[in-house]
Amino acid sequence: MKKVWEKIKKWVVETSLPWLKKEWMQIVNLLVLFIVYGVVNEAENPGLSTIVGLWIFVLIIYYIFWKFFGLDKVVKSFKEQRKEK
């Protein structure tokens, strides 16, 4: 159990905290968007909740696939391989 805790602690210190220090504004951006999505009255502003919801979806997909899973590195290496050919 101690090894697992040490691995988690190491991940938090080396990966999570630097990312939070660098990208804290993105988290605030998502929180504001979720608040706006919950507060918007569709009767007063038709279509606004659709636009905000779509933007939340795009940002979440971007953070999950592009940043978290490292798709940016895959695309970069693919481009470098294409240049070599």
C-alpha positions in Angstrom: 0.0 0.0 0.0 2.9 2.3 0.7 4.3 1.9 -2.8 1.0 2.9 -4.3 0.8 6.0 -2.1 4.4 7.0 -3.1 3.5 6.6 -6.8 0.4 8.8 -6.4 2.4 11.4 -4.4 5.2 11.4 -7.0 2.6 11.8 -9.8 0.9 14.7 -8.0 4.2 16.5 -7.4 5.8 15.9 -10.8 2.8 16.1 -13.1 -0.4 17.5 -11.5 0.9 20.5 -9.6 3.0 21.9 -12.5 0.0 21.5 -14.8 -2.3 23.2 -12.3 0.1 26.1 -11.9 0.4 26.5 -15.6 -3.2 25.9 -16.7 -5.2 27.2 -13.8 -7.0 29.7 -16.0 -8.4 26.9 -18.2 -10.0 25.4 -15.1 -11.6 28.7 -14.2 -12.8 29.0 -17.8 -14.6 25.7 -17.7 -16.1 26.5 -14.3 -17.5 29.8 -15.6 -18.9 28.0 -18.7 -20.6 25.4 -16.5 -22.1 28.2 -14.3 -23.3 30.1 -17.4 -24.8 26.9 -18.8 -26.7 26.3 -15.6 -28.0 29.9 -15.3 -29.0 30.6 -18.9 -32.7 30.9 -19.5 -33.6 29.4 -22.9 -36.8 31.5 -23.1 -34.9 34.8 -22.8 -31.9 33.8 -24.9 -32.8 31.1 -27.4 -29.8 29.1 -28.7 -27.4 30.5 -26.0 -27.4 27.3 -24.0 -26.7 25.3 -27.2 -23.7 27.4 -28.0 -22.3 27.3 -24.4 -22.9 23.6 -24.2 -21.2 23.0 -27.5 -18.2 25.1 -26.4 -18.0 23.1 -23.2 -18.0 19.9 -25.2 -15.3 21.1 -27.5 -13.1 22.2 -24.6 -13.6 18.9 -22.7 -12.7 16.9 -25.8 -9.7 19.1 -26.3 -8.4 18.6 -22.8 -9.1 14.8 -22.7 -7.7 13.8 -26.0 -5.2 16.5 -27.0 -3.7 17.2 -23.6 -4.4 14.3 -21.3 -3.8 11.4 -23.8 -1.0 13.3 -25.5 -2.5 13.4 -29.0 -0.5 16.5 -29.7 2.7 14.4 -29.4 1.3 11.7 -31.8 0.4 14.3 -34.4 3.8 16.0 -34.0 5.7 12.7 -34.5 3.4 11.8 -37.5 4.3 15.2 -39.1 8.0 14.6 -38.5 7.8 11.1 -40.1 6.0 12.6 -43.1 8.7 15.2 -43.5 11.4 12.5 -43.5 9.8 10.6 -46.4 
